[in-house]
């Protein structure tokens, strides 16, 4: 069990890592990591920023083939909210999904986990499995109450079968926190250090398939 001093050191290291990685050259890294711009749906409900978008292009032919093998296929969706001025991410949200084809029942068992809870469902076809796991619908990615007026955008990473089991476990622990959603700034800040570290140590790219993009810029805190 870590003490307050260890936790404070971790949070400080996370903030330093975030500043070092994102702030100095956001556009250069955008090019380096291959982040094209993709329009997403955005909605403010109270102080909660919700987003809707598809990432079905992560399901290549080889990924689809593996999904019918009977072996688990895991997807991780990372969403960071970053401000134009300074380029520093201010919030983080994640979702994990697992798809397993039941060879006996000839249907797909799907488990989706995020801060809203864990949901399980079964579908009959591969296309239905892709639809169920390849779209975010009004995902509550950030509490904007403390955000300053200005321009923001989302930075999204989707991974299929990531190699880093430690990162997967960290995300699942973050998701399972009772207050681990957009309303728990401490949980978000603590986990964000691991998220940034995932980029810094080049953990991104060590997965079967990666899709990354940034959203259009949007305004917050203004009429």
C-alpha positions in Angstrom: 0.0 0.0 0.0 1.5 3.3 -1.0 1.7 6.3 1.4 0.8 10.0 0.7 4.4 10.8 -0.2 4.6 8.0 -2.7 1.3 8.9 -4.3 2.3 12.6 -4.5 5.6 11.6 -6.2 3.6 9.5 -8.7 1.2 12.3 -9.5 4.1 14.8 -9.9 5.9 12.4 -12.2 2.7 12.0 -14.2 2.3 15.8 -14.6 6.0 16.1 -15.6 5.7 13.3 -18.1 2.5 14.8 -19.6 4.1 18.2 -20.0 7.3 16.7 -21.5 5.5 14.5 -24.0 2.6 16.5 -25.2 3.2 20.2 -24.7 6.4 21.1 -26.6 5.6 19.6 -30.0 2.0 18.4 -30.2 1.8 18.9 -33.9 5.2 17.2 -34.6 4.2 14.2 -32.6 0.8 14.2 -34.3 2.7 13.6 -37.5 5.1 11.2 -36.0 2.4 9.0 -34.5 0.1 9.3 -37.5 -2.9 11.0 -36.0 -5.2 12.2 -38.8 -8.2 14.4 -38.0 -11.6 12.7 -37.8 -14.9 14.4 -37.1 -16.7 13.1 -34.0 -20.1 13.8 -32.4 -19.9 16.1 -29.3 -22.6 16.9 -26.7 -22.4 18.8 -23.4 -24.9 17.4 -20.9 -24.6 19.5 -17.8 -20.9 19.7 -17.3 -20.2 16.3 -18.9 -18.6 16.1 -22.3 -20.1 13.2 -24.3 -18.8 11.9 -27.6 -20.0 9.6 -30.4 -17.7 8.1 -33.1 -16.9 5.0 -35.0 -13.6 3.1 -35.1 -14.8 0.1 -37.1 -11.8 0.5 -39.4 -9.7 -1.1 -36.6 -11.3 -4.4 -37.6 -9.1 -5.5 -40.5 -9.6 -8.8 -42.4 -7.0 -10.5 -40.2 -8.7 -9.2 -37.0 -12.1 -10.3 -38.2 -10.7 -13.8 -38.9 -9.2 -14.1 -35.5 -12.5 -13.0 -33.9 -14.1 -16.2 -35.3 -11.3 -18.5 -34.0 -12.7 -19.0 -30.5 -9.8 -17.1 -28.9 -10.5 -13.8 -27.1 -10.1 -10.6 -29.0 -9.5 -7.6 -26.7 -10.0 -3.9 -27.6 -8.9 -0.9 -25.6 -10.2 2.6 -26.4 -8.3 5.6 -24.9 -9.7 9.1 -25.1 -7.8 12.2 -23.9 -9.1 15.7 -23.9 -6.5 18.3 -24.7 -6.6 22.1 -24.9 -5.2 24.0 -27.9 -3.4 26.5 -25.8 -0.5 24.6 -24.4 -1.6 21.3 -25.9 -1.7 19.6 -22.5 -4.3 16.8 -21.9 -6.7 17.6 -19.1 -8.8 14.4 -18.9 -8.6 10.8 -19.7 -11.3 8.1 -20.3 -11.0 4.4 -21.3 -13.1 1.5 -22.3 -12.2 -2.2 -22.7 -14.1 -4.8 -24.7 -13.6 -8.5 -25.1 -15.1 -10.6 -27.9 -15.1 -14.4 -27.8 -16.7 -16.7 -30.4 -18.6 -19.6 -28.8 -17.8 -22.4 -31.2 -20.6 -24.6 -29.7 -23.4 -22.0 -29.7 -22.1 -20.3 -32.8 -22.5 -16.8 -31.4 -20.3 -14.0 -30.1 -20.0 -13.3 -26.3 -19.2 -9.7 -25.7 -18.1 -8.0 -22.5 -17.7 -4.2 -22.4 -16.3 -2.4 -19.3 -16.0 1.4 -18.6 -16.9 3.7 -15.8 -20.5 3.1 -16.4 -20.1 -0.5 -15.4 -19.7 -3.9 -17.1 -22.1 -5.0 -19.8 -22.4 -8.5 -21.3 -24.3 -9.4 -24.4 -24.4 -12.1 -27.1 -24.9 -11.6 -30.9 -25.3 -14.0 -33.7 -23.0 -12.6 -36.4 -19.5 -11.1 -36.8 -20.9 -7.9 -38.3 -23.1 -7.5 -35.2 -20.0 -8.0 -33.0 -18.2 -5.3 -34.9 -21.1 -2.9 -34.5 -21.4 -3.7 -30.8 -17.7 -3.0 -30.1 -16.7 -0.6 -32.9 -18.8 2.5 -31.9 -18.8 4.8 -28.9 -22.3 6.3 -28.3 -22.5 9.3 -26.0 -19.4 8.2 -24.0 -19.0 10.5 -21.0 -15.3 11.3 -21.5 -14.8 14.4 -19.3 -16.2 16.6 -16.6 -15.7 20.1 -18.0 -16.7 22.1 -14.9 -13.1 23.1 -14.2 -12.1 23.6 -17.9 -11.1 27.2 -18.9 -12.9 28.7 -21.9 -11.1 27.9 -25.1 -10.6 25.4 -27.9 -10.3 21.7 -27.2 -10.1 18.4 -29.1 -10.1 14.7 -28.4 -7.1 12.4 -29.0 -8.1 8.8 -29.5 -6.2 5.6 -29.5 -7.8 2.2 -30.2 -5.8 -1.0 -29.7 -6.6 -4.6 -30.7 -4.9 -7.2 -28.6 -2.3 -5.0 -27.0 0.9 -6.7 -25.9 1.3 -4.9 -22.6 -0.7 -7.0 -20.1 0.3 -4.5 -17.3 -1.3 -1.7 -19.2 -4.5 -3.7 -19.7 -4.6 -4.5 -15.9 -4.0 -0.9 -15.1 -6.9 0.2 -17.3 -9.2 -2.4 -15.8 -8.3 -1.3 -12.3 -9.0 2.3 -13.3 -12.3 1.4 -14.8 -13.4 -0.6 -11.8 -12.8 2.2 -9.3 -16.2 3.2 -7.7 -15.5 6.9 -8.5 -13.2 6.2 -11.4 -15.2 8.2 -14.0 -15.2 11.7 -15.1 -16.1 12.9 -11.6 -13.0 11.5 -9.9 -10.1 13.8 -10.7 -7.7 12.0 -8.4 -8.3 8.6 -10.1 -8.0 10.3 -13.5 -4.8 12.1 -12.6 -3.2 9.0 -11.1 -4.1 6.8 -14.0 -3.1 9.4 -16.6 0.5 8.9 -15.6 0.3 5.3 -16.8 -1.5 6.5 -20.0 1.3 9.0 -20.8 3.9 6.4 -19.9 2.3 4.0 -22.4 3.1 6.6 -25.2 6.5 7.5 -23.9 7.8 3.9 -23.7 6.4 3.3 -27.2 4.0 0.7 -25.8 1.6 2.0 -28.5 2.5 0.0 -31.6 2.9 -3.2 -29.7 -0.5 -4.4 -30.5 -2.1 -6.4 -33.3 -3.8 -3.3 -34.7 -3.8 0.4 -33.9 -6.1 3.2 -34.9 -5.3 6.7 -33.7 -6.8 10.1 -34.6 -7.6 13.6 -33.2 -11.1 15.2 -33.4 -12.0 18.5 -34.8 -11.4 21.5 -32.5 -14.4 22.6 -30.4 -15.1 25.4 -28.0 -15.9 25.1 -24.3 -16.9 27.8 -21.8 -18.2 30.1 -24.5 -21.7 30.9 -25.8 
